[in-house]
């Protein structure tokens, strides 16, 4: 999450230094494009890692539930009662 925030803050700080032309991002200024690419790559890498971790967690949770003979419906919260 922090890497996405860093990328967003970078773009806000350099709002006057870029424009979108067609489908391309155009950055004006020394080193800005490299900085943008570094921040973007970091954000993409962390996102991929987070998604992979979530999938592993979900698979492990499902395996543990199956071994215990429990379904997700068995442990979900009951619907609220109408008053």
N, C-alpha and C positions, 0 to 999 in steps of 0.2 A: 504494500500500500504506500509506503513511504517513497519508493522509487517513482511511482506514478505521480505523487504529489510533487516530488522534485522536478519531474519533467514539466508538469503543469506550471509550476512557479517559474521555471526557466523561460517558458514560452510567454508568460505574463511579463516577466522582466524585460523581454526582448520583443515586445509587441510591435514596436515600430521598425524592427529589423527584419521582419519576414512578411511574406504574402503567399497566398495560394494562387497559383496560376495554372488553370486547367486542373489537372490532378496532381500537380507537383508543388511541393513546399519549397519556396525560394527564400533562403536566408542571406542577408547582406551583412557583412562584417567579418573581420578576421577571426577564424577559428570557431565561429558560431555553429557551422554545420557539423563540425567534428564533435563539439560539445553536445549538440542535439543528438547525434547518432549514439554517442556514449550513453547518455541518459536513457534514450529509447531502448537500446540494446539491454541495458541493465533492467529496465522495467519489463521487457518481454521475457527475459530469462527468469526473473522472479515470478512472473505470472505462470510460466510453464511449470516451474518447480511447485508452486502452490496448487495448481490443478492436478499434477501428478500425485502430490501428497494427499490431496482430498480423495482421489480415486483409490489410492492404497488404503486410506483410512476406511472408506466406505466398503471396500472389499473385505478388509479385516473384520469390520463390524458385522457384515453380513455372514461371514464364515463363523464368527463367534455365536451369533444368534442361531444359525443353523445347527451348530454343534449342541447348543442348549435346547434345541427343539422349540424355539420361540420365533414368532414372526414379528415384523415391525408393527403390525396392527395390534399385537398383544401388549406392546409397551407404549403405544401412543396414548395421549391424554384423552379422556372421555369428552364427548361434546358438552358444552355448557348447558345447564338445565334452564328452561324458561321459567321465569318467576311470575 
